[in-house]
Amino acid sequence: MTVMRSMNAVYAMWLSEMLRFWRSKSRIIGALSTPVTFLLFLGPGLSSGFQFQGGDAVDLSFFAPGFIAMSVLFASLFGGGTVVWEKKSGILKEILIAPTYRFFIALGKAAGGVTIALIQGISLLVFAGLVGVRYVSGPGVLAALLVMAVSGIGFVGLAVALASKIESPEGFQMIMSFLAMPLVLLSGAFFPISDLPIWLGGLVYLNPLTYCVEALRWCLLGNSTIPISLSVVVITLFAVAMLGIGGNLFGKIRI
């Protein structure tokens, strides 16, 4: 009975997140517009102006995994922000009095956030294919979906952890903006991460989004600077750690 009640709580929170997403058309358009804009305009611009050290051209395919990872990141971080809005509106107080462990409520919210991140990531994956990006294989594309899901869990967990400690939606948006841009710029989405200066390479390799980008490059394009086994281990550990921390902090919210 307790297990069934917990699963019902997860499902209810997941469904709530999905309905909120579906009813907010501006959120759908806004979440996709930035990476699509990057893919359409920044990608070709960078491709025409840069080349690898060996002299090979940098084509749009190199940038596509980074833009997909960026879409997953933005969707996941935004998903955690619903906690702040529900705290301010008083809805969260009604949710938390439900006779179930708070961790499962947080888990349902995370599941909703990851589902939305996957929808947006898949949309961009399809769009990239339509504008000329060629993927190495069908199984690689399926593996990329798993990479997006695991990475999304990590970033949703991070967002829930921060949202659990922040009272103001404006403060949450400011912190997310402060986090998102360094994560994207230091992920290798826009440049090869081999042969970087030591100080910059250190920051890049400490960034969890780097391993998401590199894993997507391996799955979709068949090559990456970081071994796929290391990327998988890092994003999995990051997801488990952030989900645990986010669930723990969510459980300590005072109502």
N, C-alpha and C positions, 0 to 999 in steps of 0.2 A: 504493500500500500504506500509506504514511504517513497519507494523507488518510482512508482507510478505518479505520485504527486510531484516529485522532483522533475520528472520528464515532462509533465504537463506544464510546470512552471517555465521550463526551458522553451517549450513550444509556444506558450503564450507570449513570452518576451520576444521570441523570434518573429512571430506573426505581427506583433505590434510594430517592430522595427520595419518590417516589410511593407505594411500598410502605410506607415508614415512616409516611407521612401516613395511609394507608388503615387501617393496623393500630392507630393511636392515635385511638380514637373520642373520647376526652376532649379531644384537641387540636382536633378538628373542632368539637365543641360549644363549647369555650371560645373559639375564634377567632370564631365567629358570634354568641355570646351578647351580647358587648358592643355591637357596632353594632346588632343587632336590638333590644336593650333601649333604646338611644338612640332608635331609630326609633319604637318603640312608645310610649315614655313621655316621653323628653325632647323629641322632636319636637313632639308635640301640646301639651306644656306651654309650650314656647317660642312656638309658633304662637299660643296664646291670650293670651300676655302681651306680644308685641312687634308692631310694625308698621314699615313702611318710612317714611322721612322724608316722602314724599309723601302718607302716610295709607293706602296700600294694605296689606292684611293680609299677614302672613308665613305662608304655608301650609306643609304638610308637604313639598311638592314642592321647596321651596327647600333644605331640609335633607338630602333624600335623596342628592344627589350627594356631599355631604360625608361622610355615613355610609358610602357605598360606597367612597370614597377611603380612609377610615379603616380599613375592613376590608382593603383591598389593602395598606395600609401595615403593619398589624400582622402579616398573613400573611407579607409579604416580609421584615420584620425578623426574625421568628421563624425563617424558613427559613435565614437565614445562621447562626443559632445552632447548627445541627447540626455546623458545623466545629469549634466549641469542644468539644462533647461527643465528637466523634470523636478529637480530639487527646488529651483526657483518658483515653479508654478504650483508646487505642492503635490503633484501627481506621484512623485516618488514615495512620499509618506504613505499613500494608500497602497502602493505596490509592496512596500517593505513589511507591511503588517500581515501579509499573506503567510499562512502556516507552512512555510518551507524554508530551507536554508538559503541565505542570501547569495551564496556562491552560485547556486543554480539560476538565480535571477540574472546575475552578472554573466553567467555562461550563455543564457538565452540572448542577452543583448549582444554579446560577442559573436554568437552565431549569426544574428541578423546583420551585424556590421560586416562580417566576412562574406556573407551571401551577396550583399550589395557591392562589396569590393570585387567579388568574382564577376558579377554582372557587368560592371564597368570595365574590368580587365579583359573579359572575353569580347566585349564590344570593340575595344581598341585593338585587340588581337585580330579580329575579323577585318576591321578597317585598314590596319597595316597591310594585311594580305591583299586588300583591294587596290592599294596604291603602289604595289610592286614589291613588297617584302616577301621573300620566298623562304618557307620553313623547310627544314631538312627532312622531316617525317611526321606522319600522323601520331605515332606513339610519343614523339618529342613534344608535340602540342599538348597531348594529354598530360604528360609529365609537367609541363609548364603550368597547367591548371592546378596541379597539386602544390607546386612551388608558390603560386599566388595565394592559395588557401592557407598554407602554413604561415607564410609571411604576413598575411592579413590578420591571422590570429594574434601574432606578436604585436602588431601595431595597434590593433583594437584593444588588446590588453594594456598597452602603454597608455592609450587615450583614456580608458576607464580608470586606470590608477590615478592619472592626473586629475580627471574630472571628479573623482571621489574626494579630492582635497581642495578643489577650487569651487567657490560659491558663485562667482560672477560669470555669465556667458561671455561677456566682453573680455574678461581676464583669460578665459579659456582660449578664445579665438586668438588673442595676442600671443599666448604661449605656443599654441599650435603653429602659428605663422613663424615664430622664432625657431621652432624645431624643424619644421618641414623644409625650409629652404636650405639650411646646412646639410640636412640628410640627403636631399636631392643633388645638390652641387658637389658633395663629397662622396657620391656613390659610384662614380665612373660611368654615369649615364651619358655624359657628354665628352668623355675623353678616355683613352686607354689607360689602365692603371699600372701598366708595366713601366719600369724605369722612371718612376716619379721621384722627386726630391724626398729625402728621408722624412722630414717633418710632415710633408703632405701625404706621403704614403702611409705613415702611421695613423693619421686621421682617417684616411680612406679605409684602411683595414679594421679600424675600430667601429666603423659604421655598419650596422646590421643590414641596411638597404643595399650596400655593396654586394653582399652575398646573394641577395634576391636577384639583383641585376645580373650577376655573373651566372647564377643558376639558370636564369631565363635564357641567357645567351647560349649556354651549353645545350639546353633543351630545344631551343628554336633554331639555332644556327649551327650547332655542332661543335662550337669551340668556346673556350673561356680562359681567362688568365688564371683564375683560382680553380683548383681541382673541384670537380662536382661533388665529390665525397665530403670535402671540407665545407663547401657552401651548404650542403644539406644538413650537416651536423650543426653548423652555426645557426641557421634559421630555425631549426627544430628546437634547439636549446633556448633560443631567444623567445620563441612562441610559448614554450612551457613555462619559462621564468616569468614572462610578462602576464600570462594568463593567471598564474598563481598569485603574483603580486597584485594584479588588478582585482581579482576575486577577493583577496584578503582585505585590501583597502576598502572595497565596496561594502564588505561585510561590517566594517567599522563606522560607516556613515551614521551620524546621529540624527534622529528625526524628532 
